Amino acid sequence: MNKFVSVQQAAEKIHDGMTVMVGGFLGVGNPIALIDALVEKGVKDLTIICNDTAYPEVGVGKLITNHQVKNLIATHIGTNNNTIDQMNAGELHVTLQPQGTLAEQIRAAGAGLGGVLTQTGLGTVVENGKEKVTVDGKEYLLEKPVRADVAIIGANIADESGNLVYKGTSQNFSPMMATAADVVIVEPQEIVPTGSIAPENVKTPGIFVDFIIKK
């Protein structure tokens, strides 16, 4: 199966109101060209799930700056003043989750689990509105799975089947996100023939990848 698409073709698969996971950390590992295409397209009312909103003019931060995001689920927003300003103005609904909790929620979605139990957030605003479960006398928060319509991720290397390699912090949430979305689009820096990546170096198997952006 030929998974190759252009940046523009990839952008056309994302529509107003969709829930979109974006891999990466402070812009590193974001699918930069695809995000730029979404900014140009003007798709709006998105729910974005990501580690952070980077910087105002970097990666996923551009979607915030351009007022294309309605809901945000992230672990921190302190590097993007536009995120903070829109949240304070009531223009952007922000759900902040502890980083490990969000990672586990995404992993749970990909694994078909009903949720995860954690003590992180007990006694804080994180627990508001959430179910609590007692196990062996200890109280836990039930954190439900988080999934998306589309996951857009960057990778250092992809082969023609969609097997992916990440380097350094670019990996971030991307391997988990690739298991927890209906459609997965990857923007690799380099594309190599199938079979040229050693199996032990594959971080995301190609079976999870629907489309590969070829520039």
Contacts in CASP RR format, 6 or more apart in sequence:
PFRMAT RR
TARGET T0000
AUTHOR 0000-0000-0000
METHOD contacts of the structure
MODEL  1
MNKFVSVQQAAEKIHDGMTVMVGGFLGVGNPIALIDALVEKGVKDLTIIC
NDTAYPEVGVGKLITNHQVKNLIATHIGTNNNTIDQMNAGELHVTLQPQG
TLAEQIRAAGAGLGGVLTQTGLGTVVENGKEKVTVDGKEYLLEKPVRADV
AIIGANIADESGNLVYKGTSQNFSPMMATAADVVIVEPQEIVPTGSIAPE
NVKTPGIFVDFIIKK
3 160 0 8 1.000
3 161 0 8 1.000
3 162 0 8 1.000
3 209 0 8 1.000
3 210 0 8 1.000
3 211 0 8 1.000
3 212 0 8 1.000
4 211 0 8 1.000
4 212 0 8 1.000
4 213 0 8 1.000
4 214 0 8 1.000
5 185 0 8 1.000
5 211 0 8 1.000
5 212 0 8 1.000
5 213 0 8 1.000
5 214 0 8 1.000
6 213 0 8 1.000
6 214 0 8 1.000
6 215 0 8 1.000
7 33 0 8 1.000
7 34 0 8 1.000
7 37 0 8 1.000
7 187 0 8 1.000
7 213 0 8 1.000
7 215 0 8 1.000
8 37 0 8 1.000
9 211 0 8 1.000
10 34 0 8 1.000
10 37 0 8 1.000
10 152 0 8 1.000
10 185 0 8 1.000
10 187 0 8 1.000
10 211 0 8 1.000
10 213 0 8 1.000
11 34 0 8 1.000
11 37 0 8 1.000
11 38 0 8 1.000
11 40 0 8 1.000
11 41 0 8 1.000
11 43 0 8 1.000
12 41 0 8 1.000
13 150 0 8 1.000
13 183 0 8 1.000
13 185 0 8 1.000
13 211 0 8 1.000
14 20 0 8 1.000
14 38 0 8 1.000
14 41 0 8 1.000
14 43 0 8 1.000
14 46 0 8 1.000
14 150 0 8 1.000
14 152 0 8 1.000
15 43 0 8 1.000
16 43 0 8 1.000
16 44 0 8 1.000
16 45 0 8 1.000
16 46 0 8 1.000
17 43 0 8 1.000
17 44 0 8 1.000
17 45 0 8 1.000
17 46 0 8 1.000
17 47 0 8 1.000
17 70 0 8 1.000
18 43 0 8 1.000
18 46 0 8 1.000
18 47 0 8 1.000
18 148 0 8 1.000
18 149 0 8 1.000
18 150 0 8 1.000
19 46 0 8 1.000
19 47 0 8 1.000
19 49 0 8 1.000
19 147 0 8 1.000
19 148 0 8 1.000
19 149 0 8 1.000
19 150 0 8 1.000
20 46 0 8 1.000
20 47 0 8 1.000
20 48 0 8 1.000
20 49 0 8 1.000
20 148 0 8 1.000
20 149 0 8 1.000
20 150 0 8 1.000
20 151 0 8 1.000
20 152 0 8 1.000
21 48 0 8 1.000
21 49 0 8 1.000
21 50 0 8 1.000
21 106 0 8 1.000
21 148 0 8 1.000
21 150 0 8 1.000
21 151 0 8 1.000
21 152 0 8 1.000
21 153 0 8 1.000
21 173 0 8 1.000
21 177 0 8 1.000
21 180 0 8 1.000
21 181 0 8 1.000
22 30 0 8 1.000
22 31 0 8 1.000
22 35 0 8 1.000
22 48 0 8 1.000
22 49 0 8 1.000
22 50 0 8 1.000
22 60 0 8 1.000
22 151 0 8 1.000
22 152 0 8 1.000
22 153 0 8 1.000
22 177 0 8 1.000
23 29 0 8 1.000
23 30 0 8 1.000
23 31 0 8 1.000
23 50 0 8 1.000
23 51 0 8 1.000
23 151 0 8 1.000
23 152 0 8 1.000
23 153 0 8 1.000
23 154 0 8 1.000
23 172 0 8 1.000
23 173 0 8 1.000
23 174 0 8 1.000
23 177 0 8 1.000
24 30 0 8 1.000
24 50 0 8 1.000
24 51 0 8 1.000
24 153 0 8 1.000
24 154 0 8 1.000
24 169 0 8 1.000
24 170 0 8 1.000
24 171 0 8 1.000
24 172 0 8 1.000
24 173 0 8 1.000
24 174 0 8 1.000
25 51 0 8 1.000
25 52 0 8 1.000
25 169 0 8 1.000
25 170 0 8 1.000
25 172 0 8 1.000
26 52 0 8 1.000
26 54 0 8 1.000
26 55 0 8 1.000
26 58 0 8 1.000
26 79 0 8 1.000
26 169 0 8 1.000
27 54 0 8 1.000
27 55 0 8 1.000
27 58 0 8 1.000
27 59 0 8 1.000
27 60 0 8 1.000
27 61 0 8 1.000
28 169 0 8 1.000
28 170 0 8 1.000
28 172 0 8 1.000
29 153 0 8 1.000
29 154 0 8 1.000
29 155 0 8 1.000
29 166 0 8 1.000
29 169 0 8 1.000
29 170 0 8 1.000
29 171 0 8 1.000
29 172 0 8 1.000
29 174 0 8 1.000
30 54 0 8 1.000
30 58 0 8 1.000
30 59 0 8 1.000
30 60 0 8 1.000
30 154 0 8 1.000
31 152 0 8 1.000
31 153 0 8 1.000
31 154 0 8 1.000
31 185 0 8 1.000
31 186 0 8 1.000
31 187 0 8 1.000
31 213 0 8 1.000
32 59 0 8 1.000
32 187 0 8 1.000
33 187 0 8 1.000
33 213 0 8 1.000
33 215 0 8 1.000
34 152 0 8 1.000
34 185 0 8 1.000
34 187 0 8 1.000
34 213 0 8 1.000
35 59 0 8 1.000
35 60 0 8 1.000
35 62 0 8 1.000
35 63 0 8 1.000
35 152 0 8 1.000
36 62 0 8 1.000
38 63 0 8 1.000
38 68 0 8 1.000
39 62 0 8 1.000
39 63 0 8 1.000
39 66 0 8 1.000
39 68 0 8 1.000
42 66 0 8 1.000
42 68 0 8 1.000
43 68 0 8 1.000
44 67 0 8 1.000
44 68 0 8 1.000
44 70 0 8 1.000
45 68 0 8 1.000
45 70 0 8 1.000
46 63 0 8 1.000
46 68 0 8 1.000
46 69 0 8 1.000
46 70 0 8 1.000
46 71 0 8 1.000
47 69 0 8 1.000
47 70 0 8 1.000
47 71 0 8 1.000
47 72 0 8 1.000
47 73 0 8 1.000
47 148 0 8 1.000
48 60 0 8 1.000
48 63 0 8 1.000
48 69 0 8 1.000
48 71 0 8 1.000
48 72 0 8 1.000
48 73 0 8 1.000
48 74 0 8 1.000
49 73 0 8 1.000
49 74 0 8 1.000
49 102 0 8 1.000
49 106 0 8 1.000
49 146 0 8 1.000
49 148 0 8 1.000
49 177 0 8 1.000
50 60 0 8 1.000
50 72 0 8 1.000
50 73 0 8 1.000
50 74 0 8 1.000
50 173 0 8 1.000
51 74 0 8 1.000
51 75 0 8 1.000
51 76 0 8 1.000
51 99 0 8 1.000
51 102 0 8 1.000
51 172 0 8 1.000
51 173 0 8 1.000
52 74 0 8 1.000
52 75 0 8 1.000
52 76 0 8 1.000
52 77 0 8 1.000
52 78 0 8 1.000
52 79 0 8 1.000
52 80 0 8 1.000
53 60 0 8 1.000
53 61 0 8 1.000
53 64 0 8 1.000
53 72 0 8 1.000
53 74 0 8 1.000
53 77 0 8 1.000
53 79 0 8 1.000
53 80 0 8 1.000
53 82 0 8 1.000
53 83 0 8 1.000
54 60 0 8 1.000
54 61 0 8 1.000
54 79 0 8 1.000
54 80 0 8 1.000
55 61 0 8 1.000
55 79 0 8 1.000
55 80 0 8 1.000
56 62 0 8 1.000
56 64 0 8 1.000
56 65 0 8 1.000
56 80 0 8 1.000
56 81 0 8 1.000
56 82 0 8 1.000
57 65 0 8 1.000
61 80 0 8 1.000
61 82 0 8 1.000
61 83 0 8 1.000
63 69 0 8 1.000
64 72 0 8 1.000
64 80 0 8 1.000
64 82 0 8 1.000
64 83 0 8 1.000
64 86 0 8 1.000
64 92 0 8 1.000
65 80 0 8 1.000
65 82 0 8 1.000
67 86 0 8 1.000
67 91 0 8 1.000
69 92 0 8 1.000
70 92 0 8 1.000
70 93 0 8 1.000
71 92 0 8 1.000
71 93 0 8 1.000
71 94 0 8 1.000
71 95 0 8 1.000
72 83 0 8 1.000
72 87 0 8 1.000
72 92 0 8 1.000
72 93 0 8 1.000
72 94 0 8 1.000
72 95 0 8 1.000
73 95 0 8 1.000
73 97 0 8 1.000
73 102 0 8 1.000
73 146 0 8 1.000
74 94 0 8 1.000
74 95 0 8 1.000
74 96 0 8 1.000
74 97 0 8 1.000
74 102 0 8 1.000
75 96 0 8 1.000
75 97 0 8 1.000
75 98 0 8 1.000
75 99 0 8 1.000
75 100 0 8 1.000
75 102 0 8 1.000
76 96 0 8 1.000
76 99 0 8 1.000
77 83 0 8 1.000
77 84 0 8 1.000
77 87 0 8 1.000
77 94 0 8 1.000
77 96 0 8 1.000
78 84 0 8 1.000
83 92 0 8 1.000
83 94 0 8 1.000
86 92 0 8 1.000
87 93 0 8 1.000
87 94 0 8 1.000
96 126 0 8 1.000
97 105 0 8 1.000
97 126 0 8 1.000
97 143 0 8 1.000
98 120 0 8 1.000
98 121 0 8 1.000
98 126 0 8 1.000
100 120 0 8 1.000
101 116 0 8 1.000
101 118 0 8 1.000
101 120 0 8 1.000
101 121 0 8 1.000
101 126 0 8 1.000
101 143 0 8 1.000
102 146 0 8 1.000
102 173 0 8 1.000
103 173 0 8 1.000
103 176 0 8 1.000
104 116 0 8 1.000
104 118 0 8 1.000
104 143 0 8 1.000
105 115 0 8 1.000
105 116 0 8 1.000
105 143 0 8 1.000
105 144 0 8 1.000
105 145 0 8 1.000
105 146 0 8 1.000
106 145 0 8 1.000
106 146 0 8 1.000
106 147 0 8 1.000
106 173 0 8 1.000
106 176 0 8 1.000
106 177 0 8 1.000
106 179 0 8 1.000
106 180 0 8 1.000
107 113 0 8 1.000
107 116 0 8 1.000
107 176 0 8 1.000
107 179 0 8 1.000
107 180 0 8 1.000
108 114 0 8 1.000
108 115 0 8 1.000
108 116 0 8 1.000
108 143 0 8 1.000
108 144 0 8 1.000
108 145 0 8 1.000
108 146 0 8 1.000
109 145 0 8 1.000
109 146 0 8 1.000
109 147 0 8 1.000
109 179 0 8 1.000
109 180 0 8 1.000
110 145 0 8 1.000
110 147 0 8 1.000
110 176 0 8 1.000
110 179 0 8 1.000
110 180 0 8 1.000
111 179 0 8 1.000
112 145 0 8 1.000
113 145 0 8 1.000
114 144 0 8 1.000
114 145 0 8 1.000
115 142 0 8 1.000
115 143 0 8 1.000
115 144 0 8 1.000
115 145 0 8 1.000
116 142 0 8 1.000
116 143 0 8 1.000
117 133 0 8 1.000
117 135 0 8 1.000
117 140 0 8 1.000
117 141 0 8 1.000
117 142 0 8 1.000
117 143 0 8 1.000
118 140 0 8 1.000
118 141 0 8 1.000
118 143 0 8 1.000
119 138 0 8 1.000
119 139 0 8 1.000
119 140 0 8 1.000
119 141 0 8 1.000
120 126 0 8 1.000
120 141 0 8 1.000
121 127 0 8 1.000
121 141 0 8 1.000
122 139 0 8 1.000
122 140 0 8 1.000
122 141 0 8 1.000
126 141 0 8 1.000
127 141 0 8 1.000
130 141 0 8 1.000
130 142 0 8 1.000
130 143 0 8 1.000
131 141 0 8 1.000
131 142 0 8 1.000
132 139 0 8 1.000
132 140 0 8 1.000
132 141 0 8 1.000
132 142 0 8 1.000
133 139 0 8 1.000
133 140 0 8 1.000
133 141 0 8 1.000
133 142 0 8 1.000
134 140 0 8 1.000
145 180 0 8 1.000
146 180 0 8 1.000
147 180 0 8 1.000
147 181 0 8 1.000
147 182 0 8 1.000
148 177 0 8 1.000
148 180 0 8 1.000
148 181 0 8 1.000
148 182 0 8 1.000
149 181 0 8 1.000
149 182 0 8 1.000
149 183 0 8 1.000
150 181 0 8 1.000
150 182 0 8 1.000
150 183 0 8 1.000
150 184 0 8 1.000
150 185 0 8 1.000
151 174 0 8 1.000
151 177 0 8 1.000
151 178 0 8 1.000
151 180 0 8 1.000
151 181 0 8 1.000
151 183 0 8 1.000
151 184 0 8 1.000
151 185 0 8 1.000
152 185 0 8 1.000
152 186 0 8 1.000
152 187 0 8 1.000
153 164 0 8 1.000
153 174 0 8 1.000
153 177 0 8 1.000
153 178 0 8 1.000
153 184 0 8 1.000
153 185 0 8 1.000
153 186 0 8 1.000
153 187 0 8 1.000
153 204 0 8 1.000
154 166 0 8 1.000
154 170 0 8 1.000
154 174 0 8 1.000
154 186 0 8 1.000
154 187 0 8 1.000
154 188 0 8 1.000
154 189 0 8 1.000
155 164 0 8 1.000
155 165 0 8 1.000
155 166 0 8 1.000
155 170 0 8 1.000
155 174 0 8 1.000
155 186 0 8 1.000
155 187 0 8 1.000
155 188 0 8 1.000
155 189 0 8 1.000
155 204 0 8 1.000
156 165 0 8 1.000
156 166 0 8 1.000
156 167 0 8 1.000
156 170 0 8 1.000
156 188 0 8 1.000
156 189 0 8 1.000
156 190 0 8 1.000
157 164 0 8 1.000
157 165 0 8 1.000
157 188 0 8 1.000
157 189 0 8 1.000
157 190 0 8 1.000
157 191 0 8 1.000
157 192 0 8 1.000
157 197 0 8 1.000
158 164 0 8 1.000
158 165 0 8 1.000
158 186 0 8 1.000
158 188 0 8 1.000
158 190 0 8 1.000
158 191 0 8 1.000
158 192 0 8 1.000
158 209 0 8 1.000
158 212 0 8 1.000
159 191 0 8 1.000
159 192 0 8 1.000
159 193 0 8 1.000
159 194 0 8 1.000
159 195 0 8 1.000
159 196 0 8 1.000
159 197 0 8 1.000
160 191 0 8 1.000
160 192 0 8 1.000
160 193 0 8 1.000
160 194 0 8 1.000
160 212 0 8 1.000
161 194 0 8 1.000
161 206 0 8 1.000
162 186 0 8 1.000
162 204 0 8 1.000
162 206 0 8 1.000
162 209 0 8 1.000
162 212 0 8 1.000
163 194 0 8 1.000
163 195 0 8 1.000
163 197 0 8 1.000
163 202 0 8 1.000
163 204 0 8 1.000
163 205 0 8 1.000
163 206 0 8 1.000
163 209 0 8 1.000
164 174 0 8 1.000
164 175 0 8 1.000
164 178 0 8 1.000
164 186 0 8 1.000
164 188 0 8 1.000
164 202 0 8 1.000
164 203 0 8 1.000
164 204 0 8 1.000
164 206 0 8 1.000
164 209 0 8 1.000
165 197 0 8 1.000
165 201 0 8 1.000
165 202 0 8 1.000
165 203 0 8 1.000
166 174 0 8 1.000
166 175 0 8 1.000
166 203 0 8 1.000
166 204 0 8 1.000
171 203 0 8 1.000
174 203 0 8 1.000
174 204 0 8 1.000
175 203 0 8 1.000
175 204 0 8 1.000
177 184 0 8 1.000
178 184 0 8 1.000
178 186 0 8 1.000
178 204 0 8 1.000
178 208 0 8 1.000
178 209 0 8 1.000
179 208 0 8 1.000
183 210 0 8 1.000
183 211 0 8 1.000
184 208 0 8 1.000
184 209 0 8 1.000
184 210 0 8 1.000
184 211 0 8 1.000
185 209 0 8 1.000
185 210 0 8 1.000
185 211 0 8 1.000
185 212 0 8 1.000
185 213 0 8 1.000
186 204 0 8 1.000
186 209 0 8 1.000
186 211 0 8 1.000
186 212 0 8 1.000
186 213 0 8 1.000
187 213 0 8 1.000
188 212 0 8 1.000
188 213 0 8 1.000
191 212 0 8 1.000
191 214 0 8 1.000
END
